[in-house]
Amino acid sequence: MQERIEELVREIEYHQDRYYNDQPEISDGEFDRLWDELRELAPNHPVFSRVGTDSSSVFSKREHRIPMNSQDKAADPEQFLRWAKRVDHPRYIVQYKLDGASIELQYDDGVFRYGITRGDGKVGDDITANVTKMRGVPRKLNDPFTGAVRGEVIMEHEVHRRWYADKANCRNAANGIMRRKDGLGSEHLRIFSYDALSTASAGPFTDEEEKLRWLRESGFDLVPYEIFETARDVIHYRDLVNEKRAALGFDIDGLVVKGTAIDLADMRRARPQKQIAFKFSAEEGITVLRDVEWSESGHLYTPVAIVDPVRLAGTTVRRASLVHPELIESMNLMIGSEVVITKRGDIIPKIERLVRHSEATQRIIPPEKCSTCGTAVVNEGKRVYCPNLACPRRAFHRLQKWISVMEVRDFGDVLLGKLFDAGLVREIADLYALQESTLAAFEGMGPVSARKALENLRSANPIDLARFIAGFDIGGIAELKIRKVVDAGFDTLDRIENASVEELSTAEGIAGTTAEAILRGIRAVRPEMDRLLATGAIELLQRTDAEEGAYPGSGDAGGSAKPLAGMTFCFTGSLERMKRADAERLVRQAGGEARSNVSRDLSRLVTNDPESGSSKARRARELGVPIISEDEFLTMLEDGSPVSVASVPEP
């Protein structure tokens, strides 16, 4: 973890320098993801209190009168609400967060004296000669104000289109112009002001509202702002501003939110706590929910939103996940609602929340009958499903689940569908009765592909009991739940099937409802399980007392009793020195947890192909999960050492 922290710090400092002094190489959203990951791993790291510098050797230096420190940020409504609850402001002043360059305007007795860049937050470059050419800077005020005004130097869209279309964006163009020694082009820039501080004993304002009125009345171009009573009102306003920001004449990347009281002590903090930058997501937009389709996957029905096209992360989105009916109800969604939609990384777009209803909205109605067998569906809030265990759609999904859990390659849904429609495969046992000539006869297969597919199918053997049961797609019960039951001593099909709900509930993490679902599911598919085992093509791994401690190095006097305690592992691709089921068993015996999927908290992904293009490997790279080889995995088993993972393959 320390290696990742150091890597993140280097990246953040590098990109901060590029942001302030050169051409940025990544988007604000990508920078925020680095920032958030470091915040999660090392929340008190000194980098959070440091400010990027825009200083150069061309200009003389001058100290600030207002501390120009960085703000904490909220990337989503949940983070913002946590902040709002902590500070508990009675009212909120909400200003546009302009995407430009910070500037301090210093005044003595009402006369403009200096324009200072952000620099390191305490000392900046004196670019007064350039600032005097910019719009939005009163040269003389109506009262003898002594102190400083803080603002943002921006280039408006029309100026960029007319004069600087060769520059990547308005902010880059403005940054370059404002720091030119000859000042050329400074007349094309504009300063919007949003804060002020009087260094005299008595200033012209006593709270933030009076301060904003004073700025406007003194002739400054004021950053647009609103005042709200509740945090929920602020969230709604953010949605509305996000919807219209593309039509604004300048760039903004969020809102700045603070209370109405002036807090000088907080202003001097490295990162003020009483105000926050409530940022827009780079992958968020507002659209209209036009319809809901119910996607059928086996016996499950999942709602999918059909929305007006919206651009997110470089793609046009027309569909988005609604997860389940309970979520639809909790967000009060209806056909015709305006909604916020996000696209996190390369994940399927998702409806996040309601913006408002239109005048003509309609209720979203879940299906009432299974489209395949006509059975009345069951709506449990988080699941809508067909309860008919004999439903043909459920039978086909079980085949898909088996192939997925066993990670059988070259047996895709298209081939399965052809076999199912032809009546050649109706249950899992039928897969193992297939002949090479039968597969080769299908279009696009041929003898070589057919042989390879069957070899991959039969190579997933022997299989441990938890994985075997998970392959039969018992509704709502994941492999991890089954494994807890097996580890509790119910380690044969008979022991599970003959147990009572109360007995299964003694397993760690198994509630009564889960135990009941496991028993009901296994009893329903037990005949099909027995038919598969009767083919002899599948063998179940047998657990013995000797195996419980039989991992490499377990007998070493100096070795750890559980070298992988607290760690999680996932395997992808073929292993050379053992079967995958054996590797997973070794993980559990060494105190670790074997998983079938990659998530952010996974300790290691094990593969013998460092350039693997499997979905697991791609996901691991996206999340920064360390990828190790089979030999490195065995080394960890032998001595418990966290083998080097510094060179995780790049995506």
ABEGO torsion letter per residue (X at the ends): XAAAAAAAAAAAAAAAAAAAABBBABBAAAAAAAAAAAAAABAABAAAABBBBABBAABBBBBBABBBBBBBBBABAAAAAAAAAAAGBABBBBBBBBBBBBBBBBBBGGBBABBBBAEAGABBBBAAAAAAABBGBBABBABBBBEBBBBBBBBBAAAAAAAAAABABAAAAAAAAAABAAGBGAAABBBBBABBBBABABBABABAAAAAAAAAAAGBBBBBBBBBABAAAAAAAAAAAAAAAAABABBBAEBBBBBABBBAAAAABABBAABBBBBBBAABBBBBBABBBBBBBEABBBBBBBBBBBBBGGBBBABBBAGBAAAAAAAGBBBGBBBBBBBBEABBBBBABBABBBABBBBBBBBABBAAAGBBBBBAGABBBBABAABAAAAAAAAAAAAAAAGBBGBBAAAAAAAAAAGABABAAAAAABBAAAAAABBGBEAAAAAAAAAAAAABOBBBAAAAAAAAGBBGBBAAAAAAAAAAGBABAAAAAABBAAAAAABBGBBAAAAAAAAAAAAAAAAAAAAAAAAGABBBBBBBAAAAABBBGAABAABBABAABGBBBBBBEBBAABBAAAAAAAAAAAGBBBBABBBAABABBBBABAABABAAAAAAAAAGBBBBBAAAAAAAAAAGBBBBAABBBBX
